[in-house]
Amino acid sequence: MTGRNRAHQQLQYKNCLMEANSDEADQQLLEEGIDDDYEPTNKEILDYAKWLGMDLDADAELLWIAREGLKAPLPEDWKPCRAPQGDLYYFNFATGESIWDHPCDEHFRKLYQRE
């Protein structure tokens, strides 16, 4: 899996078995529970900034983008899920799309590129 893993970002997930018609009986649907007081660590911000493509020296004034990206909640209709192997992925219940990276990652990557 690439990108960041939101599970380590102090987001609290409530495990429950996925009840949808799933080919994988061991899939788990997770609920995102955001801690309003959560502040990413400097290491998390720097790691995510690098993943977004930032040059940490040249783009230091843009680290706010990484900070905001780490705090961004899932968009409507998206839910975190856990694959049978334990990997985290995201599923959109409106469109049926599933992706490995957080649905907001591309937005923050483009925001960085525009700045």
Secondary structure, 3 states (H helix, E strand, C coil): CCCCCHHHCCCEEEEEECCCCCCCCCCEEEEEECCCCCCCCHHHHHHHHHHHCCCCCCCHHHHHHHHHHHHCCCCCCEEEEECCCCCEEEEECCCCCEECCCCCHHHHHHHHHHC
